[in-house]
Amino acid sequence: MSAADTDRVFFDTNVLVCSHDISVPEKRRRAKNLLNDAFVGGTGVVSGQVLSETFVTLTRKMGVPPADARDEIRRLSGFHVVEISSSL
């Protein structure tokens, strides 16, 4: 593992969804700040599974229109996207 790999931050579905949840304003603010810092620093990592789970949660549980959820998934795909494997 290189030094650049250890500086990466893996985001799970909960953090991504929380960044849209207006019912928990402090958690939402913190999640948005974490995501923004990772975008700016180029350190964010997500998996394809997390992106899929996020889309489903945003559309089915939070009522986000599918087109808006797709835009968010495209934005989050700017992070380093890894696929789940046994070695991961």
Sequence and secondary structure as in RCSB ss.txt:
>XXXX:A:sequence
MSAADTDRVFFDTNVLVCSHDISVPEKRRRAKNLLNDAFVGGTGVVSGQVLSETFVTLTRKMGVPPADARDEIRR
LSGFHVVEISSSL
>XXXX:A:secstr
  HHHHT EE  HHHHHHTT TTSHHHHHHHHHHHHHHHHHT EEEEHHHHHHHHHIIIIIS   HHHHHHHHHH
HTTSEEE   S  
